């Protein structure tokens, strides 16, 4: 059996907002085995994730260095180094977390920052767990933590920011760039992952007995506070299959389902009234 080390990369910062790209270098016994740059804008960066497993001889030192960058910055926001020894017959999981608490911490040579403190980057293989892909379900996340509680979704409004939405509130509609008319929705979310959640939005006009076919999309949430995340600018077309004149002034029941990569689901419903 080979000796393998899998790097489990996670962060409590919001990918796409706090972090735009990540650069990583993996060395085996001091020799570069892999170097890569993962960009959010190119669709390459989604965390948590695994870096490619590195095969190595028994006892070889495997070291990974990771730097996370904001959009347009030449200097990294956070850097992290972790190392261990490959162990014959084992596939080790080497956890590497890019922590917000380390963004203002500078460590001396030979140390690295974890959870806001400078520590030894080397971890004995006996202290590491065997690789299990389910580690991702409990990894650090900008929007989901063990203390987040059950998933919860609140429907709001807004093209550029979240704003509260009252039941029965009159909402304006706008013509879309490719035809049709839409309302701008926004969501406030707890207990679901920051990246890769599948959003489904549907609607029903009770006075018309008319259902709007739902649409789905994969979404990335923005952190809006401690354990609270949001997404705004959700364009929901209200006149698919019906004339726009027939929906003006009508009540619309909006239903939202948000399912994250762990299979956890949050739902919400709200009634609005389309502006005359």
Buried (B, 14 or more C-beta within 10 A) or exposed (E): EEBBBBBBBBBBBBBBBBBBBBBBBBBBEEEEBBEEEBEBEEEEBBBBBBBEBBBBEEEBBBBBBBBBBBEEEEEBBBBBBBBBBBBEEBBBBBBBBBBBEBBEBEBEEEBBBBEEEBBEBBBEBEEBEEBEEEBBBEBBBBBBBEEBEEBBBBBBBBBEEBEEBEEEEEBEBEEEEEEBBBBBBBBBBBBBBBBBBBBBBBBBBEEEEBEBEBBEEEBBBBBBEEBBBBBBEBBBBBBBEBEBEBBBEBBBBBBBBBBBBBEBBBEBBBBBBBEE
